[in-house]
Every structure is written in structure tokens, then in C-alpha cells.
Amino acid sequence: MPVACLLSTNLVNASASGNNLTKTNGTTAWNAGASSVNVIRDGYGYVEFTATETNTYRIAGLSNGDTNQDYTDIDFGLLIRSDASLGIWEAGTYRGEVGSYAANDRFRVEVRRSANEPPRSLGIHERR
């Protein structure tokens, strides 16, 4: 899954090369992922990623911290399913469907916050 950020913190059951994150163990559990060293400090930021295929489950988004590799640890995420459907997750809660996607579609999850909120680190998680 190509992503547009540095993936170098808390790399678990995955490998990172350039802007690519790949799950390295063969299970279907939510047990692989990584975090970025980038932090959103000015109230606006985003993560972008490309769905390179339509036959796997993945989720990517923004988080304030990285407790584990489960999808419920992502504060604002986009779930890409193996049936080419898209779902929105917020703080571990399913928020609804947003349509479908095709291979090589590009996605962005962005955040805008007020000046009195803490900085948010970018969290990227993947399931294959």
C-alpha cells in the first residue's frame, strides 16, 4: 500500500520501503502496521494512500498515538475492503459507507483542529 509519509515508528509485522508499507506475516488478523514520525502541529494535516488492489482489507488514517495495530486504534480512518467497498471508522466506531473504489484510486484522510488541541501523529495500519 503506497502511502505519502515516513513510516519508521512502531513497525510491526510489516516492512517499509520508501513510501510502501507491506504486511509480512500471512495471517488475516489486524496485527500489522506502522506509524509515521510526522506530527501535525499547525492544525491541518493529512495522510494520502493508494489502493493498489481490490482484494484485500486495509485501513489507514490519522491517530493521536499508536497503542497497537488493531483498526480500533486509528482515530480517523478509511477502511478499504476486499469487495471494493469503503467504510469510515472514527475512534474504533463504524460511521458508514462512502462508496466503492478501483485499483490505483488515491485517498486522503485529513484533519483540521483548533489551536488548543494537542498535536496528532500520523498512524498507518494495514491488514492483508
Backbone as XML, in Angstrom:
<?xml version="1.0"?>
<chain id="A" units="angstrom">
  <residue number="1" name="MET">
    <atom name="N" x="0.848" y="-1.169" z="0.000"/>
    <atom name="CA" x="0.000" y="0.000" z="0.000"/>
    <atom name="C" x="0.892" y="1.230" z="0.000"/>
  </residue>
  <residue number="2" name="PRO">
    <atom name="N" x="0.994" y="1.961" z="-1.087"/>
    <atom name="CA" x="1.791" y="3.173" z="-1.093"/>
    <atom name="C" x="1.160" y="4.258" z="-0.224"/>
  </residue>
  <residue number="3" name="VAL">
    <atom name="N" x="1.956" y="4.889" z="0.588"/>
    <atom name="CA" x="1.499" y="5.975" z="1.436"/>
    <atom name="C" x="2.487" y="7.124" z="1.325"/>
  </residue>
  <residue number="4" name="ALA">
    <atom name="N" x="1.999" y="8.343" z="1.524"/>
    <atom name="CA" x="2.845" y="9.519" z="1.344"/>
    <atom name="C" x="3.309" y="10.077" z="2.682"/>
  </residue>
  <residue number="5" name="CYS">
    <atom name="N" x="4.159" y="9.358" z="3.386"/>
    <atom name="CA" x="4.748" y="9.841" z="4.623"/>
    <atom name="C" x="5.867" y="8.902" z="5.047"/>
  </residue>
  <residue number="6" name="LEU">
    <atom name="N" x="6.625" y="9.294" z="6.054"/>
    <atom name="CA" x="7.682" y="8.435" z="6.566"/>
    <atom name="C" x="7.093" y="7.376" z="7.489"/>
  </residue>
  <residue number="7" name="LEU">
    <atom name="N" x="7.365" y="6.119" z="7.222"/>
    <atom name="CA" x="6.862" y="5.027" z="8.043"/>
    <atom name="C" x="8.030" y="4.410" z="8.801"/>
  </residue>
  <residue number="8" name="SER">
    <atom name="N" x="8.363" y="4.965" z="9.937"/>
    <atom name="CA" x="9.534" y="4.444" z="10.596"/>
    <atom name="C" x="9.367" y="4.205" z="12.087"/>
  </residue>
  <residue number="9" name="THR">
    <atom name="N" x="8.219" y="4.437" z="12.649"/>
    <atom name="CA" x="8.000" y="4.241" z="14.068"/>
    <atom name="C" x="7.040" y="3.080" z="14.286"/>
  </residue>
  <residue number="10" name="ASN">
    <atom name="N" x="7.354" y="2.217" z="15.239"/>
    <atom name="CA" x="6.476" y="1.117" z="15.639"/>
    <atom name="C" x="6.077" y="0.220" z="14.471"/>
  </residue>
  <residue number="11" name="LEU">
    <atom name="N" x="7.036" y="-0.155" z="13.660"/>
    <atom name="CA" x="6.805" y="-1.072" z="12.546"/>
    <atom name="C" x="6.622" y="-2.477" z="13.117"/>
  </residue>
  <residue number="12" name="VAL">
    <atom name="N" x="5.431" y="-3.071" z="12.933"/>
    <atom name="CA" x="5.107" y="-4.379" z="13.499"/>
    <atom name="C" x="4.544" y="-5.281" z="12.400"/>
  </residue>
  <residue number="13" name="ASN">
    <atom name="N" x="5.135" y="-6.464" z="12.215"/>
    <atom name="CA" x="4.677" y="-7.441" z="11.222"/>
    <atom name="C" x="4.528" y="-6.826" z="9.830"/>
  </residue>
  <residue number="14" name="ALA">
    <atom name="N" x="5.396" y="-5.875" z="9.522"/>
    <atom name="CA" x="5.335" y="-5.182" z="8.240"/>
    <atom name="C" x="6.727" y="-4.697" z="7.865"/>
  </residue>
  <residue number="15" name="SER">
    <atom name="N" x="6.901" y="-4.414" z="6.589"/>
    <atom name="CA" x="8.147" y="-3.806" z="6.132"/>
    <atom name="C" x="7.813" y="-2.500" z="5.418"/>
  </residue>
  <residue number="16" name="ALA">
    <atom name="N" x="8.714" y="-1.549" z="5.529"/>
    <atom name="CA" x="8.545" y="-0.262" z="4.874"/>
    <atom name="C" x="9.720" y="-0.035" z="3.949"/>
  </residue>
  <residue number="17" name="SER">
    <atom name="N" x="9.411" y="0.368" z="2.729"/>
    <atom name="CA" x="10.440" y="0.688" z="1.754"/>
    <atom name="C" x="9.980" y="1.922" z="0.995"/>
  </residue>
  <residue number="18" name="GLY">
    <atom name="N" x="10.685" y="3.021" z="1.166"/>
    <atom name="CA" x="10.225" y="4.262" z="0.562"/>
    <atom name="C" x="8.888" y="4.649" z="1.146"/>
  </residue>
  <residue number="19" name="ASN">
    <atom name="N" x="7.897" y="4.833" z="0.301"/>
    <atom name="CA" x="6.541" y="5.150" z="0.757"/>
    <atom name="C" x="5.621" y="3.939" z="0.717"/>
  </residue>
  <residue number="20" name="ASN">
    <atom name="N" x="6.174" y="2.712" z="0.716"/>
    <atom name="CA" x="5.353" y="1.497" z="0.667"/>
    <atom name="C" x="5.387" y="0.767" z="1.991"/>
  </residue>
  <residue number="21" name="LEU">
    <atom name="N" x="4.223" y="0.316" z="2.426"/>
    <atom name="CA" x="4.066" y="-0.484" z="3.630"/>
    <atom name="C" x="3.489" y="-1.827" z="3.215"/>
  </residue>
  <residue number="22" name="THR">
    <atom name="N" x="4.145" y="-2.932" z="3.623"/>
    <atom name="CA" x="3.717" y="-4.266" z="3.234"/>
    <atom name="C" x="3.635" y="-5.156" z="4.461"/>
  </residue>
  <residue number="23" name="LYS">
    <atom name="N" x="2.524" y="-5.851" z="4.621"/>
    <atom name="CA" x="2.381" y="-6.803" z="5.722"/>
    <atom name="C" x="3.279" y="-8.003" z="5.441"/>
  </residue>
  <residue number="24" name="THR">
    <atom name="N" x="4.019" y="-8.456" z="6.475"/>
    <atom name="CA" x="4.990" y="-9.526" z="6.269"/>
    <atom name="C" x="4.563" y="-10.871" z="6.845"/>
  </residue>
  <residue number="25" name="ASN">
    <atom name="N" x="3.532" y="-10.924" z="7.675"/>
    <atom name="CA" x="3.079" y="-12.239" z="8.141"/>
    <atom name="C" x="1.818" y="-12.629" z="7.384"/>
  </residue>
  <residue number="26" name="GLY">
    <atom name="N" x="1.535" y="-13.913" z="7.323"/>
    <atom name="CA" x="0.476" y="-14.411" z="6.458"/>
    <atom name="C" x="-0.911" y="-14.475" z="7.054"/>
  </residue>
  <residue number="27" name="THR">
    <atom name="N" x="-1.136" y="-13.913" z="8.235"/>
    <atom name="CA" x="-2.454" y="-14.002" z="8.843"/>
    <atom name="C" x="-3.393" y="-12.940" z="8.299"/>
  </residue>
  <residue number="28" name="THR">
    <atom name="N" x="-4.685" y="-13.101" z="8.577"/>
    <atom name="CA" x="-5.677" y="-12.103" z="8.179"/>
    <atom name="C" x="-6.082" y="-11.231" z="9.363"/>
  </residue>
  <residue number="29" name="ALA">
    <atom name="N" x="-5.381" y="-11.336" z="10.472"/>
    <atom name="CA" x="-5.703" y="-10.542" z="11.659"/>
    <atom name="C" x="-5.220" y="-9.103" z="11.493"/>
  </residue>
  <residue number="30" name="TRP">
    <atom name="N" x="-5.806" y="-8.215" z="12.277"/>
    <atom name="CA" x="-5.363" y="-6.817" z="12.324"/>
    <atom name="C" x="-4.143" y="-6.749" z="13.237"/>
  </residue>
  <residue number="31" name="ASN">
    <atom name="N" x="-2.998" y="-7.207" z="12.747"/>
    <atom name="CA" x="-1.812" y="-7.294" z="13.602"/>
    <atom name="C" x="-0.553" y="-6.757" z="12.929"/>
  </residue>
  <residue number="32" name="ALA">
    <atom name="N" x="-0.702" y="-5.893" z="11.965"/>
    <atom name="CA" x="0.459" y="-5.321" z="11.283"/>
    <atom name="C" x="0.222" y="-3.844" z="11.034"/>
  </residue>
  <residue number="33" name="GLY">
    <atom name="N" x="1.308" y="-3.086" z="11.026"/>
    <atom name="CA" x="1.179" y="-1.667" z="10.727"/>
    <atom name="C" x="2.413" y="-0.897" z="11.097"/>
  </residue>
  <residue number="34" name="ALA">
    <atom name="N" x="2.293" y="0.409" z="11.010"/>
    <atom name="CA" x="3.389" y="1.310" z="11.339"/>
    <atom name="C" x="2.815" y="2.688" z="11.620"/>
  </residue>
  <residue number="35" name="SER">
    <atom name="N" x="3.658" y="3.518" z="12.196"/>
    <atom name="CA" x="3.312" y="4.914" z="12.441"/>
    <atom name="C" x="4.332" y="5.796" z="11.756"/>
  </residue>
  <residue number="36" name="SER">
    <atom name="N" x="3.947" y="7.013" z="11.551"/>
    <atom name="CA" x="4.855" y="7.988" z="10.957"/>
    <atom name="C" x="5.560" y="8.777" z="12.045"/>
  </residue>
  <residue number="37" name="VAL">
    <atom name="N" x="6.730" y="9.287" z="11.719"/>
    <atom name="CA" x="7.413" y="10.199" z="12.622"/>
    <atom name="C" x="6.881" y="11.620" z="12.451"/>
  </residue>
  <residue number="38" name="ASN">
    <atom name="N" x="6.060" y="11.844" z="11.437"/>
    <atom name="CA" x="5.487" y="13.162" z="11.188"/>
    <atom name="C" x="4.413" y="13.478" z="12.227"/>
  </residue>
  <residue number="39" name="VAL">
    <atom name="N" x="4.331" y="14.725" z="12.647"/>
    <atom name="CA" x="3.323" y="15.178" z="13.595"/>
    <atom name="C" x="2.647" y="16.413" z="13.021"/>
  </residue>
  <residue number="40" name="ILE">
    <atom name="N" x="1.343" y="16.469" z="13.160"/>
    <atom name="CA" x="0.583" y="17.637" z="12.718"/>
    <atom name="C" x="0.642" y="18.671" z="13.838"/>
  </residue>
  <residue number="41" name="ARG">
    <atom name="N" x="1.277" y="19.788" z="13.573"/>
    <atom name="CA" x="1.452" y="20.805" z="14.614"/>
    <atom name="C" x="0.681" y="22.089" z="14.350"/>
  </residue>
  <residue number="42" name="ASP">
    <atom name="N" x="0.318" y="22.367" z="13.129"/>
    <atom name="CA" x="-0.288" y="23.655" z="12.809"/>
    <atom name="C" x="-1.800" y="23.592" z="12.640"/>
  </residue>
  <residue number="43" name="GLY">
    <atom name="N" x="-2.411" y="22.487" z="13.022"/>
    <atom name="CA" x="-3.863" y="22.386" z="12.956"/>
    <atom name="C" x="-4.417" y="21.772" z="11.688"/>
  </residue>
  <residue number="44" name="TYR">
    <atom name="N" x="-3.571" y="21.542" z="10.702"/>
    <atom name="CA" x="-4.034" y="20.940" z="9.462"/>
    <atom name="C" x="-2.993" y="19.933" z="8.988"/>
  </residue>
  <residue number="45" name="GLY">
    <atom name="N" x="-3.461" y="18.751" z="8.598"/>
    <atom name="CA" x="-2.566" y="17.745" z="8.052"/>
    <atom name="C" x="-3.361" y="16.617" z="7.441"/>
  </residue>
  <residue number="46" name="TYR">
    <atom name="N" x="-2.658" y="15.729" z="6.775"/>
    <atom name="CA" x="-3.346" y="14.632" z="6.099"/>
    <atom name="C" x="-2.392" y="13.481" z="5.851"/>
  </residue>
  <residue number="47" name="VAL">
    <atom name="N" x="-2.984" y="12.341" z="5.529"/>
    <atom name="CA" x="-2.251" y="11.192" z="5.021"/>
    <atom name="C" x="-2.923" y="10.793" z="3.714"/>
  </residue>
  <residue number="48" name="GLU">
    <atom name="N" x="-2.131" y="10.474" z="2.712"/>
    <atom name="CA" x="-2.648" y="10.001" z="1.432"/>
    <atom name="C" x="-2.124" y="8.604" z="1.173"/>
  </residue>
  <residue number="49" name="PHE">
    <atom name="N" x="-2.933" y="7.789" z="0.509"/>
    <atom name="CA" x="-2.517" y="6.437" z="0.169"/>
    <atom name="C" x="-3.253" y="5.972" z="-1.073"/>
  </residue>
  <residue number="50" name="THR">
    <atom name="N" x="-2.679" y="4.973" z="-1.724"/>
    <atom name="CA" x="-3.234" y="4.413" z="-2.953"/>
    <atom name="C" x="-3.641" y="2.973" z="-2.714"/>
  </residue>
  <residue number="51" name="ALA">
    <atom name="N" x="-4.827" y="2.618" z="-3.176"/>
    <atom name="CA" x="-5.296" y="1.228" z="-3.124"/>
    <atom name="C" x="-4.746" y="0.521" z="-4.360"/>
  </residue>
  <residue number="52" name="THR">
    <atom name="N" x="-3.712" y="-0.280" z="-4.180"/>
    <atom name="CA" x="-3.075" y="-0.912" z="-5.333"/>
    <atom name="C" x="-3.829" y="-2.124" z="-5.851"/>
  </residue>
  <residue number="53" name="GLU">
    <atom name="N" x="-4.740" y="-2.660" z="-5.050"/>
    <atom name="CA" x="-5.576" y="-3.777" z="-5.495"/>
    <atom name="C" x="-6.910" y="-3.716" z="-4.759"/>
  </residue>
  <residue number="54" name="THR">
    <atom name="N" x="-7.869" y="-4.544" z="-5.179"/>
    <atom name="CA" x="-9.211" y="-4.525" z="-4.584"/>
    <atom name="C" x="-9.568" y="-5.838" z="-3.902"/>
  </residue>
  <residue number="55" name="ASN">
    <atom name="N" x="-8.578" y="-6.658" z="-3.570"/>
    <atom name="CA" x="-8.894" y="-7.972" z="-2.993"/>
    <atom name="C" x="-8.336" y="-8.167" z="-1.582"/>
  </residue>
  <residue number="56" name="THR">
    <atom name="N" x="-8.008" y="-7.078" z="-0.883"/>
    <atom name="CA" x="-7.518" y="-7.167" z="0.491"/>
    <atom name="C" x="-8.210" y="-6.117" z="1.353"/>
  </residue>
  <residue number="57" name="TYR">
    <atom name="N" x="-8.156" y="-6.343" z="2.662"/>
    <atom name="CA" x="-8.647" y="-5.369" z="3.631"/>
    <atom name="C" x="-7.479" y="-4.530" z="4.121"/>
  </residue>
  <residue number="58" name="ARG">
    <atom name="N" x="-7.665" y="-3.215" z="4.177"/>
    <atom name="CA" x="-6.685" y="-2.304" z="4.742"/>
    <atom name="C" x="-7.410" y="-1.124" z="5.359"/>
  </residue>
  <residue number="59" name="ILE">
    <atom name="N" x="-6.756" y="-0.505" z="6.316"/>
    <atom name="CA" x="-7.274" y="0.737" z="6.876"/>
    <atom name="C" x="-6.095" y="1.677" z="7.089"/>
  </residue>
  <residue number="60" name="ALA">
    <atom name="N" x="-6.302" y="2.933" z="6.798"/>
    <atom name="CA" x="-5.266" y="3.942" z="7.015"/>
    <atom name="C" x="-5.936" y="5.220" z="7.470"/>
  </residue>
  <residue number="61" name="GLY">
    <atom name="N" x="-5.199" y="5.979" z="8.264"/>
    <atom name="CA" x="-5.768" y="7.225" z="8.734"/>
    <atom name="C" x="-4.863" y="7.942" z="9.700"/>
  </residue>
  <residue number="62" name="LEU">
    <atom name="N" x="-5.470" y="8.790" z="10.530"/>
    <atom name="CA" x="-4.749" y="9.632" z="11.476"/>
    <atom name="C" x="-5.063" y="9.211" z="12.901"/>
  </residue>
  <residue number="63" name="SER">
    <atom name="N" x="-4.051" y="9.260" z="13.755"/>
    <atom name="CA" x="-4.224" y="8.920" z="15.167"/>
    <atom name="C" x="-3.377" y="9.812" z="16.044"/>
  </residue>
  <residue number="64" name="ASN">
    <atom name="N" x="-3.820" y="9.958" z="17.260"/>
    <atom name="CA" x="-3.025" y="10.607" z="18.289"/>
    <atom name="C" x="-2.432" y="9.490" z="19.132"/>
  </residue>
  <residue number="65" name="GLY">
    <atom name="N" x="-1.308" y="8.938" z="18.677"/>
    <atom name="CA" x="-0.675" y="7.812" z="19.350"/>
    <atom name="C" x="-0.799" y="6.541" z="18.536"/>
  </residue>
  <residue number="66" name="ASP">
    <atom name="N" x="-0.131" y="5.499" z="19.005"/>
    <atom name="CA" x="-0.119" y="4.201" z="18.324"/>
    <atom name="C" x="0.010" y="3.104" z="19.382"/>
  </residue>
  <residue number="67" name="THR">
    <atom name="N" x="-1.110" y="2.727" z="19.967"/>
    <atom name="CA" x="-1.124" y="1.730" z="21.032"/>
    <atom name="C" x="-0.899" y="0.322" z="20.508"/>
  </residue>
  <residue number="68" name="ASN">
    <atom name="N" x="-1.537" y="-0.005" z="19.375"/>
    <atom name="CA" x="-1.413" y="-1.342" z="18.790"/>
    <atom name="C" x="-1.768" y="-1.273" z="17.309"/>
  </residue>
  <residue number="69" name="GLN">
    <atom name="N" x="-1.803" y="-2.435" z="16.646"/>
    <atom name="CA" x="-2.058" y="-2.477" z="15.215"/>
    <atom name="C" x="-3.528" y="-2.729" z="14.870"/>
  </residue>
  <residue number="70" name="ASP">
    <atom name="N" x="-4.393" y="-2.783" z="15.841"/>
    <atom name="CA" x="-5.804" y="-3.008" z="15.586"/>
    <atom name="C" x="-6.434" y="-1.762" z="14.958"/>
  </residue>
  <residue number="71" name="TYR">
    <atom name="N" x="-7.413" y="-1.973" z="14.085"/>
    <atom name="CA" x="-8.059" y="-0.840" z="13.420"/>
    <atom name="C" x="-8.749" y="0.093" z="14.406"/>
  </residue>
  <residue number="72" name="THR">
    <atom name="N" x="-9.124" y="-0.402" z="15.580"/>
    <atom name="CA" x="-9.795" y="0.441" z="16.565"/>
    <atom name="C" x="-8.868" y="1.481" z="17.173"/>
  </residue>
  <residue number="73" name="ASP">
    <atom name="N" x="-7.565" y="1.373" z="16.922"/>
    <atom name="CA" x="-6.592" y="2.335" z="17.450"/>
    <atom name="C" x="-6.446" y="3.560" z="16.548"/>
  </residue>
  <residue number="74" name="ILE">
    <atom name="N" x="-7.059" y="3.555" z="15.394"/>
    <atom name="CA" x="-6.977" y="4.691" z="14.474"/>
    <atom name="C" x="-8.123" y="5.653" z="14.789"/>
  </residue>
  <residue number="75" name="ASP">
    <atom name="N" x="-7.784" y="6.911" z="15.023"/>
    <atom name="CA" x="-8.802" y="7.901" z="15.391"/>
    <atom name="C" x="-9.716" y="8.267" z="14.228"/>
  </residue>
  <residue number="76" name="PHE">
    <atom name="N" x="-9.138" y="8.435" z="13.039"/>
    <atom name="CA" x="-9.912" y="8.782" z="11.847"/>
    <atom name="C" x="-9.374" y="7.938" z="10.706"/>
  </residue>
  <residue number="77" name="GLY">
    <atom name="N" x="-10.157" y="6.948" z="10.249"/>
    <atom name="CA" x="-9.633" y="6.026" z="9.250"/>
    <atom name="C" x="-10.596" y="5.711" z="8.128"/>
  </residue>
  <residue number="78" name="LEU">
    <atom name="N" x="-10.019" y="5.286" z="7.018"/>
    <atom name="CA" x="-10.779" y="4.835" z="5.860"/>
    <atom name="C" x="-10.493" y="3.353" z="5.657"/>
  </residue>
  <residue number="79" name="LEU">
    <atom name="N" x="-11.529" y="2.528" z="5.757"/>
    <atom name="CA" x="-11.417" y="1.085" z="5.599"/>
    <atom name="C" x="-11.655" y="0.719" z="4.140"/>
  </residue>
  <residue number="80" name="ILE">
    <atom name="N" x="-10.670" y="0.072" z="3.541"/>
    <atom name="CA" x="-10.742" y="-0.386" z="2.157"/>
    <atom name="C" x="-10.954" y="-1.893" z="2.210"/>
  </residue>
  <residue number="81" name="ARG">
    <atom name="N" x="-12.086" y="-2.362" z="1.708"/>
    <atom name="CA" x="-12.433" y="-3.780" z="1.831"/>
    <atom name="C" x="-12.125" y="-4.570" z="0.570"/>
  </residue>
  <residue number="82" name="SER">
    <atom name="N" x="-12.108" y="-5.902" z="0.713"/>
    <atom name="CA" x="-11.791" y="-6.798" z="-0.402"/>
    <atom name="C" x="-12.910" y="-6.880" z="-1.436"/>
  </residue>
  <residue number="83" name="ASP">
    <atom name="N" x="-14.081" y="-6.318" z="-1.149"/>
    <atom name="CA" x="-15.162" y="-6.278" z="-2.142"/>
    <atom name="C" x="-15.238" y="-4.911" z="-2.832"/>
  </residue>
  <residue number="84" name="ALA">
    <atom name="N" x="-14.180" y="-4.096" z="-2.683"/>
    <atom name="CA" x="-14.053" y="-2.768" z="-3.286"/>
    <atom name="C" x="-14.994" y="-1.737" z="-2.671"/>
  </residue>
  <residue number="85" name="SER">
    <atom name="N" x="-15.487" y="-1.995" z="-1.462"/>
    <atom name="CA" x="-16.299" y="-1.003" z="-0.767"/>
    <atom name="C" x="-15.437" y="-0.232" z="0.231"/>
  </residue>
  <residue number="86" name="LEU">
    <atom name="N" x="-15.926" y="0.953" z="0.621"/>
    <atom name="CA" x="-15.200" y="1.841" z="1.524"/>
    <atom name="C" x="-16.039" y="2.146" z="2.751"/>
  </residue>
  <residue number="87" name="GLY">
    <atom name="N" x="-15.418" y="2.103" z="3.918"/>
    <atom name="CA" x="-16.096" y="2.451" z="5.155"/>
    <atom name="C" x="-15.290" y="3.469" z="5.942"/>
  </residue>
  <residue number="88" name="ILE">
    <atom name="N" x="-15.981" y="4.261" z="6.749"/>
    <atom name="CA" x="-15.333" y="5.246" z="7.599"/>
    <atom name="C" x="-15.373" y="4.754" z="9.045"/>
  </residue>
  <residue number="89" name="TRP">
    <atom name="N" x="-14.223" y="4.838" z="9.718"/>
    <atom name="CA" x="-14.102" y="4.481" z="11.131"/>
    <atom name="C" x="-13.582" y="5.692" z="11.890"/>
  </residue>
  <residue number="90" name="GLU">
    <atom name="N" x="-14.158" y="5.925" z="13.047"/>
    <atom name="CA" x="-13.731" y="7.027" z="13.889"/>
    <atom name="C" x="-13.637" y="6.532" z="15.324"/>
  </residue>
  <residue number="91" name="ALA">
    <atom name="N" x="-12.426" y="6.556" z="15.879"/>
    <atom name="CA" x="-12.169" y="6.130" z="17.264"/>
    <atom name="C" x="-12.734" y="4.729" z="17.525"/>
  </residue>
  <residue number="92" name="GLY">
    <atom name="N" x="-12.545" y="3.807" z="16.587"/>
    <atom name="CA" x="-12.995" y="2.436" z="16.760"/>
    <atom name="C" x="-14.464" y="2.200" z="16.489"/>
  </residue>
  <residue number="93" name="THR">
    <atom name="N" x="-15.173" y="3.217" z="16.016"/>
    <atom name="CA" x="-16.600" y="3.115" z="15.754"/>
    <atom name="C" x="-16.865" y="3.268" z="14.263"/>
  </residue>
  <residue number="94" name="TYR">
    <atom name="N" x="-17.655" y="2.335" z="13.721"/>
    <atom name="CA" x="-18.038" y="2.395" z="12.311"/>
    <atom name="C" x="-19.001" y="3.554" z="12.108"/>
  </residue>
  <residue number="95" name="ARG">
    <atom name="N" x="-18.708" y="4.420" z="11.117"/>
    <atom name="CA" x="-19.547" y="5.602" z="10.859"/>
    <atom name="C" x="-20.364" y="5.511" z="9.585"/>
  </residue>
  <residue number="96" name="GLY">
    <atom name="N" x="-20.046" y="4.589" z="8.675"/>
    <atom name="CA" x="-20.858" y="4.452" z="7.478"/>
    <atom name="C" x="-20.050" y="4.176" z="6.229"/>
  </residue>
  <residue number="97" name="GLU">
    <atom name="N" x="-20.780" y="3.931" z="5.157"/>
    <atom name="CA" x="-20.197" y="3.643" z="3.845"/>
    <atom name="C" x="-20.031" y="4.929" z="3.057"/>
  </residue>
  <residue number="98" name="VAL">
    <atom name="N" x="-19.008" y="4.949" z="2.192"/>
    <atom name="CA" x="-18.799" y="6.118" z="1.347"/>
    <atom name="C" x="-18.676" y="5.755" z="-0.128"/>
  </residue>
  <residue number="99" name="GLY">
    <atom name="N" x="-19.005" y="4.538" z="-0.493"/>
    <atom name="CA" x="-18.976" y="4.165" z="-1.897"/>
    <atom name="C" x="-18.052" y="3.012" z="-2.181"/>
  </residue>
  <residue number="100" name="SER">
    <atom name="N" x="-17.520" y="2.998" z="-3.403"/>
    <atom name="CA" x="-16.644" y="1.916" z="-3.834"/>
    <atom name="C" x="-15.372" y="2.508" z="-4.437"/>
  </residue>
  <residue number="101" name="TYR">
    <atom name="N" x="-14.424" y="1.629" z="-4.732"/>
    <atom name="CA" x="-13.148" y="2.081" z="-5.286"/>
    <atom name="C" x="-12.638" y="1.085" z="-6.310"/>
  </residue>
  <residue number="102" name="ALA">
    <atom name="N" x="-11.649" y="1.519" z="-7.078"/>
    <atom name="CA" x="-10.981" y="0.663" z="-8.060"/>
    <atom name="C" x="-9.483" y="0.670" z="-7.759"/>
  </residue>
  <residue number="103" name="ALA">
    <atom name="N" x="-8.784" y="-0.319" z="-8.282"/>
    <atom name="CA" x="-7.331" y="-0.381" z="-8.104"/>
    <atom name="C" x="-6.699" y="0.926" z="-8.591"/>
  </residue>
  <residue number="104" name="ASN">
    <atom name="N" x="-5.722" y="1.389" z="-7.843"/>
    <atom name="CA" x="-4.965" y="2.613" z="-8.101"/>
    <atom name="C" x="-5.706" y="3.907" z="-7.779"/>
  </residue>
  <residue number="105" name="ASP">
    <atom name="N" x="-6.879" y="3.814" z="-7.126"/>
    <atom name="CA" x="-7.529" y="5.021" z="-6.614"/>
    <atom name="C" x="-6.698" y="5.570" z="-5.458"/>
  </residue>
  <residue number="106" name="ARG">
    <atom name="N" x="-6.656" y="6.882" z="-5.334"/>
    <atom name="CA" x="-5.882" y="7.550" z="-4.291"/>
    <atom name="C" x="-6.844" y="8.180" z="-3.286"/>
  </residue>
  <residue number="107" name="PHE">
    <atom name="N" x="-6.499" y="8.058" z="-1.996"/>
    <atom name="CA" x="-7.360" y="8.544" z="-0.917"/>
    <atom name="C" x="-6.594" y="9.505" z="-0.020"/>
  </residue>
  <residue number="108" name="ARG">
    <atom name="N" x="-7.346" y="10.384" z="0.644"/>
    <atom name="CA" x="-6.763" y="11.316" z="1.615"/>
    <atom name="C" x="-7.665" y="11.364" z="2.845"/>
  </residue>
  <residue number="109" name="VAL">
    <atom name="N" x="-7.043" y="11.247" z="4.011"/>
    <atom name="CA" x="-7.719" y="11.480" z="5.290"/>
    <atom name="C" x="-7.040" y="12.701" z="5.879"/>
  </residue>
  <residue number="110" name="GLU">
    <atom name="N" x="-7.826" y="13.746" z="6.162"/>
    <atom name="CA" x="-7.210" y="14.965" z="6.678"/>
    <atom name="C" x="-7.907" y="15.422" z="7.950"/>
  </residue>
  <residue number="111" name="VAL">
    <atom name="N" x="-7.189" y="16.224" z="8.704"/>
    <atom name="CA" x="-7.709" y="16.745" z="9.957"/>
    <atom name="C" x="-7.442" y="18.245" z="10.018"/>
  </residue>
  <residue number="112" name="ARG">
    <atom name="N" x="-8.412" y="18.961" z="10.596"/>
    <atom name="CA" x="-8.268" y="20.382" z="10.903"/>
    <atom name="C" x="-8.682" y="20.518" z="12.350"/>
  </residue>
  <residue number="113" name="ARG">
    <atom name="N" x="-7.859" y="21.154" z="13.137"/>
    <atom name="CA" x="-8.154" y="21.258" z="14.565"/>
    <atom name="C" x="-7.951" y="22.691" z="15.041"/>
  </residue>
  <residue number="114" name="SER">
    <atom name="N" x="-8.478" y="22.961" z="16.229"/>
    <atom name="CA" x="-8.280" y="24.281" z="16.832"/>
    <atom name="C" x="-6.899" y="24.349" z="17.486"/>
  </residue>
  <residue number="115" name="ALA">
    <atom name="N" x="-6.446" y="25.541" z="17.765"/>
    <atom name="CA" x="-5.098" y="25.749" z="18.297"/>
    <atom name="C" x="-4.911" y="25.171" z="19.701"/>
  </residue>
  <residue number="116" name="ASN">
    <atom name="N" x="-5.982" y="24.918" z="20.457"/>
    <atom name="CA" x="-5.827" y="24.423" z="21.822"/>
    <atom name="C" x="-5.841" y="22.894" z="21.926"/>
  </residue>
  <residue number="117" name="GLU">
    <atom name="N" x="-5.938" y="22.179" z="20.819"/>
    <atom name="CA" x="-5.880" y="20.722" z="20.837"/>
    <atom name="C" x="-4.428" y="20.251" z="20.724"/>
  </residue>
  <residue number="118" name="PRO">
    <atom name="N" x="-4.104" y="19.054" z="21.256"/>
    <atom name="CA" x="-2.728" y="18.552" z="21.165"/>
    <atom name="C" x="-2.379" y="18.146" z="19.732"/>
  </residue>
  <residue number="119" name="PRO">
    <atom name="N" x="-1.084" y="18.154" z="19.373"/>
    <atom name="CA" x="-0.674" y="17.677" z="18.048"/>
    <atom name="C" x="-1.084" y="16.227" z="17.840"/>
  </residue>
  <residue number="120" name="ARG">
    <atom name="N" x="-1.327" y="15.845" z="16.605"/>
    <atom name="CA" x="-1.700" y="14.473" z="16.276"/>
    <atom name="C" x="-0.607" y="13.846" z="15.427"/>
  </residue>
  <residue number="121" name="SER">
    <atom name="N" x="-0.193" y="12.641" z="15.796"/>
    <atom name="CA" x="0.779" y="11.940" z="14.966"/>
    <atom name="C" x="0.034" y="11.112" z="13.923"/>
  </residue>
  <residue number="122" name="LEU">
    <atom name="N" x="0.657" y="10.873" z="12.787"/>
    <atom name="CA" x="0.034" y="10.104" z="11.735"/>
    <atom name="C" x="0.182" y="8.620" z="12.030"/>
  </residue>
  <residue number="123" name="GLY">
    <atom name="N" x="-0.900" y="7.870" z="12.007"/>
    <atom name="CA" x="-0.854" y="6.433" z="12.229"/>
    <atom name="C" x="-1.329" y="5.691" z="11.009"/>
  </residue>
  <residue number="124" name="ILE">
    <atom name="N" x="-0.543" y="4.757" z="10.524"/>
    <atom name="CA" x="-0.893" y="3.976" z="9.358"/>
    <atom name="C" x="-0.955" y="2.520" z="9.779"/>
  </residue>
  <residue number="125" name="HIS">
    <atom name="N" x="-2.067" y="1.847" z="9.502"/>
    <atom name="CA" x="-2.216" y="0.433" z="9.819"/>
    <atom name="C" x="-2.714" y="-0.298" z="8.592"/>
  </residue>
  <residue number="126" name="GLU">
    <atom name="N" x="-2.375" y="-1.564" z="8.478"/>
    <atom name="CA" x="-2.730" y="-2.322" z="7.281"/>
    <atom name="C" x="-3.089" y="-3.757" z="7.646"/>
  </residue>
  <residue number="127" name="ARG">
    <atom name="N" x="-4.031" y="-4.309" z="6.946"/>
    <atom name="CA" x="-4.340" y="-5.735" z="7.050"/>
    <atom name="C" x="-4.332" y="-6.312" z="5.664"/>
  </residue>
  <residue number="128" name="ARG">
    <atom name="N" x="-3.631" y="-7.429" z="5.480"/>
    <atom name="CA" x="-3.610" y="-8.118" z="4.181"/>
    <atom name="C" x="-3.866" y="-9.580" z="4.385"/>
  </residue>
</chain>
